[in-house]
Amino acid sequence: MAAPALSFSRKLRHGAEAAIFFAFMALFRVIGLDAASALGGWIGRHVFSRLPPAKIARDNLAAAFPEKSPAERDAIMTRMWDNLGRVVAEYAHLEKFGVGGPDARIRVADRAGAAAVIARGQGVMFVSGHLANWEMMPITGHALGFDGATVVRPPNNPLVARWLERQRALRGPKDQIGKHNAMRRMFTQLRGGKALYMLVDQKLDEGIAVPFFGRDAMTTHAPAALALKLGAELVFASNRRIGGSHFEVVIHPPLAFQPSGDEPRDIRDLTAAITARMEEIVRDDPGQWLWIHRRWPR
């Protein structure tokens, strides 16, 4: 079924948005990766922090960390805005991120664990969240030899979406699966013994409610359902910015889960276990996470 034709006004708006976006990408490209990341951090701290999503972040942090003082929560927000600005700027340079060589931008912890997962020869889901620069997870997995696909949520602007798809493919998997109606393609990847790279920290209205920071949050159950159906491994890959445009990716041991045989219950329990692990990672360094999602119901 063909997508509906865009109206002239919608095309005009997309063109204007894309022109601004690509102008910034050209600037970031010209000044080089390190300078672009630094400039992006400045924009994040001084521009993004003044936009409406700041209230969402402030409310989320207050609910998640009631024991912290306002000053402590503000410090977390400052680091978050700095990181978000850097992520935007770093999209202009994704081909420069790698795990090998003297100028490697990504340090990988527990490569032996990754090698053991590869040796088992079965499908594996690398799951993570919007931590540091979240594009580092598929880049790292692809560099380590995990052939597969990235599950993405493309931006609404098709011009920007196509550019981002090309950028992600420079160092990460070429195959990118849109989150909507993606289950069949995800199933095929895992059944073929390949990898999926998924971010599991955003709200999904069609998901199931499980606890996240003490409140029920609608969460995707696709990883749990696929793992239970296919016996695929669930592996967390946490990502930390360790200075400027350098990162550490930690590949954790596969998530252990013993099914009960009650499929709906097992899906819910495994989704809750995945979400609890995601919370542990965020709590470990909350300034690395993107707090501007409307993750919980109002």
N, C-alpha and C positions, 0 to 999 in steps of 0.2 A: 504494500500500500504506500503510495507516494505521499511525501509530506506536503501539507497544504502550502500553497504559494504565499509568500510574505507580501504584505501590503507595501506600498511605496513609502509610507511614513516609517514603517518598521525597518525597511532596508536603509532609509536615510539615517535613522537612529543608530543602527548597527554600524554603518559606515563611519559616522562621527565618533562613536565609542572606539572603534578599531583604530581610527587615525590617531587618537590621543594615546591609546595603549601602545601602538607601534612606534610612536615618537619617543616615548619613554624607553621602550626596548632598544631603540637605536642609540639613544644616549647611553644607556647602561652598557651596550655592546662596545661603543667607542672608548669608554673610559677604562675598560678592563674589569675583570672579575672582582678583585679585592676592593677597588674604589667603588664599583657599582654596589657591592654588598654594604659597604659603609654608608654610601649615600642613601640606599634603601632603608637602612636602619634609622638614619636621621629622619627620613620621611615618615617612617612608621611611628617614631616617638613624638614627632611634632605636628604631623598632619592626620594620619590615620587615627591617632588617639583622640582627636577632636570630633570625629564623625559619630553618628548615632549608635553604631555597634558598641561604642565604649560603655554605654549604659547596660547592655546585655552582659558584657564581660564583668562589669562591677557587680551586678546582681548575682551572676553565677558564682563569682568568687566569694561573695558574702555568704551565700547558701552553702557552698562547699567547705569553706574554712571559717566557720563562725568564731573559732577560738583565736584567729589571727587578728591583729590590730588593723585599722584602716591603712596605716602606713605600710605594714607588711603586705597587704593585698595590693596597694598601689605599686609597690616595688615589683610584684609579680606581673602586674599589668604593663609596667614599663618594659620589662624584658620581653613580654609577649609582643608588644607593638614593634619593638626593635627587631625581633625575629621575623615577624610578618613582613615588614618592609624589606628585609634582606631576602626573604624567600621570593618576593615578587621580582626583585632585581636579578636574582640568580637564575631566573628562567632564561635570561638572555645568554647564559653561559653553561647550560647543562652539559654540553659536550666536554667540558673541562674537568668534570668530576669523575674520579676513578679510584680503584682500590689498590692499584699497583704502581710501582715506579717511585723515583725519589720525590716527585712533586704530587704524590697522591693526596687527594683532598678528603678521602674517607678512610678511617681506621676501622678495621673489622675485628670485633672480639669473638672468640670461639669459632675460628674457621674449621676446627676439627669437628665440631658439632654439625656444621653445615655439610661437611664431606660425608659424615655418617648418614645424614638424611638422604643425600644424593645416592649413596650406595644401596639404600633400600629400594630404590627404583619405583616408588609409588608416588601418586599425586601428593602435593604438599601445598597448603595454604599459608602464606606468610601474612600475618595480620598485624596491624599496627594502628596508629592514629595520627592526627595532625600534630606531629611532634617535630620540632626543629624544622629542617626542610624535608618534608615527607616524601619528596621525589628520590631521596637517597636510598630508600628501601628497595624499590625495584631496580635501581641502577646497581646496587650492591649484589642483589640476588642474581641478576643477569650476568654480572662480572664473575661470580663464583660458579657459574655453569648451570643455573636453574633456568632452563628454557620454559617459557610460559607466557602469561598475559597479565596485564595490569587492569584492574577494575577501576574505572574512573567515573566521575560525574562531570561531563563536559559543561563549560560555561554556556549561557544562553545565546551569546553572540557567536554565530557560526564561523565568522572570520577569525576570531580569537581562538575558537575551539580547534580549528584546523591547524593553526600555527602551534598551539600547545601540543597537539598530537605529534607534529613533526619534531618538536623539541624533545619530547619524552622519548622518542624513538632513536635519538642520537646515541644514547648510552644505555637506555633501558629496553624492555621488550618492545618489539614492533607491534605486536598484537595488543590492542587496547579495547576493552569491553565496556560499553556504557552501562551504568548501573540499572537503568530501566529495562525490564524484560531481558535480563542477562543470564538467567538461571541455566538455560539450555547450553549456551556457549561455555559457561563456567563448568558445567557437568562434563562436557566433552573434553575440556582441557585436563581435568583431573582424572577422568577415566583413561586418558592417554598417557598418564604418568607424568604430566607436566605440572608446572607451578602456577599458582594464582597469587597476586599481590593485592591485598585488600586493606582499606582503612575502615575500621569498624566503630568509630567513635561518634558518628553523626546520628541525628535523629532520623528515624524512618517510620513514617506514619503507618505503613503496612507491616511493621515489625511486631515484636512482642515486648511487653513491659517487664523489665528486670531492674534491680537496684543499681544505681550508679551515684556515688557520693551520697548515699542515704535516701535517695528519692528515685521512684520508678521513672525509667526513661524508655521510650519506644526505641527498640534496637533491632537491627537486622538479625534475622535468624538463619540467613543463608549459609554462613560458615558452619554452624552446628548441623544443619540439615545435610549439607554435602559431606561433612566428615563422617556422620553416622551412616549415611547411605553408601558411601564409597570406601570407607576406611582410610580416607586421606588424612595426612598428618596436619595438625594445627601448630604452627610455630610462630611465636611472637618475635618481632624484630624491632627493638626500641632504637630510637634515633636521638642523638644529643649533639647540639652545636657546642663545640669545644673551643671556639675562638674564631672570630671573623667568619670566613667561608670554609671552615674545616669541621668535620663531623666524626663522631664515633657511632657505629652501628653495632648493636649487641644482638647476636642471634641466640635466643634462649632455647632451652630444651623443649621438645614437643610437649604440648599440654596433655596431661594424662587425664583420662575420663573413662569410667566403667559404665557402659549402658545398662539400664535395667530391663530393657525389652519393651517398655512402654514408650512408644515413639514420641508422642506429644510432650510427655514429661521429660524425656531425655533431651529433646530439642530445647526446651525451656531451661533445663538445668545446665546444659552445656553453654547456652547463650549467656546465662548468668555467670558461669565460671569464666568465660572469655571477657565479659564486661568487668568482672571483679579484678582480673589480671590487668586490664586496661587502666582501671582506677589506681592500682598499685604503682604502675609506671608513671602515671601523671602525678601522683602524690610525691613520688621520689624527687621530681624537679618540675614543679607546676609552671614555672616561667617558660618552659619549652612547649607547652600545649596552647592550642588556639581556643581561648575562652569565649569567643564571640558567637559560637553556635547557639541556636535556640534548642538546647539539648533536652530540656525538660518542659513538660506542659506548664502553662502559666497557672 
